[in-house]
């Protein structure tokens, strides 16, 4: 009888100890998304191929939403929004009719806004959780010029869009989440790289902008394929 009670007690203890582990949520086990999470990151882009011959590195920021599609958070749906500036220049010009006594700044900026989405798969969860994402959507390449007070003392009072074009974008991303907090809203460091391809797009670079300024005529955009890799570092927070 004593042996049976001992065996029953041992079995009950095993069940009680095992139950909390089995009841853990994906967030508690280290998965970087509960039902859904959000992320923000800083970005540096590296142009490739023809685009790399015509432009330099870009800098910007981005954000995304990640929604879990299965109980283990292995399959997720990710939507990204990013903004990059790959060209910027400022030229001091006199205000016409003032004899050069009033100086203004002519500021020209070239940027890329990308909106992409796709499935994201997670690797083994834990302190480090690798992931891979397939992405598709579109990007807008835009260059604009603005006149503002010298030394950026006043807001822009005249703005012109020099070139603007939208193109389909597709590619993917790889990276890893690094767990740093397991509180109410767990936090992960997010580090990775994303590649986007654009088969046919019109855009301006520094040479075309300079040529337009020196010859006092509208700039002539380049046209062709524009590919770039974006390296990013940020945080991911499980929101719900």
ChimeraX attribute file (.defattr): number of C-alpha atoms within 10 A of each C-alpha:
attribute: neighborCount
match mode: 1-to-1
recipient: residues
	/A:1	6
	/A:2	7
	/A:3	8
	/A:4	9
	/A:5	10
	/A:6	11
	/A:7	12
	/A:8	11
	/A:9	11
	/A:10	11
	/A:11	11
	/A:12	12
	/A:13	11
	/A:14	10
	/A:15	10
	/A:16	10
	/A:17	10
	/A:18	11
	/A:19	10
	/A:20	9
	/A:21	11
	/A:22	9
	/A:23	9
	/A:24	11
	/A:25	14
	/A:26	17
	/A:27	22
	/A:28	16
	/A:29	15
	/A:30	23
	/A:31	25
	/A:32	36
	/A:33	26
	/A:34	23
	/A:35	20
	/A:36	19
	/A:37	21
	/A:38	20
	/A:39	20
	/A:40	21
	/A:41	20
	/A:42	19
	/A:43	22
	/A:44	18
	/A:45	21
	/A:46	18
	/A:47	21
	/A:48	19
	/A:49	11
	/A:50	12
	/A:51	20
	/A:52	14
	/A:53	9
	/A:54	17
	/A:55	19
	/A:56	16
	/A:57	17
	/A:58	22
	/A:59	18
	/A:60	19
	/A:61	17
	/A:62	20
	/A:63	17
	/A:64	18
	/A:65	20
	/A:66	26
	/A:67	21
	/A:68	20
	/A:69	15
	/A:70	10
	/A:71	11
	/A:72	18
	/A:73	22
	/A:74	19
	/A:75	18
	/A:76	21
	/A:77	17
	/A:78	22
	/A:79	19
	/A:80	19
	/A:81	16
	/A:82	20
	/A:83	20
	/A:84	22
	/A:85	21
	/A:86	22
	/A:87	19
	/A:88	16
	/A:89	14
	/A:90	15
	/A:91	12
	/A:92	15
	/A:93	14
	/A:94	15
	/A:95	13
	/A:96	10
	/A:97	8
	/A:98	9
	/A:99	9
	/A:100	11
	/A:101	9
	/A:102	13
	/A:103	17
	/A:104	20
	/A:105	22
	/A:106	20
	/A:107	18
	/A:108	21
	/A:109	21
	/A:110	24
	/A:111	22
	/A:112	20
	/A:113	17
	/A:114	22
	/A:115	19
	/A:116	22
	/A:117	21
	/A:118	18
	/A:119	19
	/A:120	24
	/A:121	16
	/A:122	21
	/A:123	15
	/A:124	12
	/A:125	21
	/A:126	16
	/A:127	16
	/A:128	18
	/A:129	19
	/A:130	20
	/A:131	20
	/A:132	18
	/A:133	20
	/A:134	19
	/A:135	23
	/A:136	20
	/A:137	17
	/A:138	18
	/A:139	24
	/A:140	19
	/A:141	21
	/A:142	20
	/A:143	24
	/A:144	17
	/A:145	21
	/A:146	17
	/A:147	22
	/A:148	20
	/A:149	16
	/A:150	16
	/A:151	11
	/A:152	12
	/A:153	10
	/A:154	12
	/A:155	10
	/A:156	15
	/A:157	9
	/A:158	10
	/A:159	14
	/A:160	11
	/A:161	12
	/A:162	19
	/A:163	19
	/A:164	18
	/A:165	14
	/A:166	18
	/A:167	19
	/A:168	18
	/A:169	22
	/A:170	20
	/A:171	19
	/A:172	20
	/A:173	18
	/A:174	16
	/A:175	19
	/A:176	20
	/A:177	25
	/A:178	21
	/A:179	21
	/A:180	13
	/A:181	13
	/A:182	14
	/A:183	10
	/A:184	11
	/A:185	15
	/A:186	21
	/A:187	24
	/A:188	26
	/A:189	20
	/A:190	22
	/A:191	19
	/A:192	19
	/A:193	18
	/A:194	20
	/A:195	21
	/A:196	23
	/A:197	20
	/A:198	19
	/A:199	13
	/A:200	15
	/A:201	19
	/A:202	19
	/A:203	27
	/A:204	25
	/A:205	21
	/A:206	18
	/A:207	12
	/A:208	17
	/A:209	23
	/A:210	13
	/A:211	14
	/A:212	14
	/A:213	13
	/A:214	9
	/A:215	9
	/A:216	9
	/A:217	10
	/A:218	13
	/A:219	18
	/A:220	16
	/A:221	17
	/A:222	15
	/A:223	13
	/A:224	14
	/A:225	16
	/A:226	24
	/A:227	20
	/A:228	20
	/A:229	21
	/A:230	22
	/A:231	19
	/A:232	21
	/A:233	17
	/A:234	18
	/A:235	19
	/A:236	26
	/A:237	22
	/A:238	24
	/A:239	17
	/A:240	12
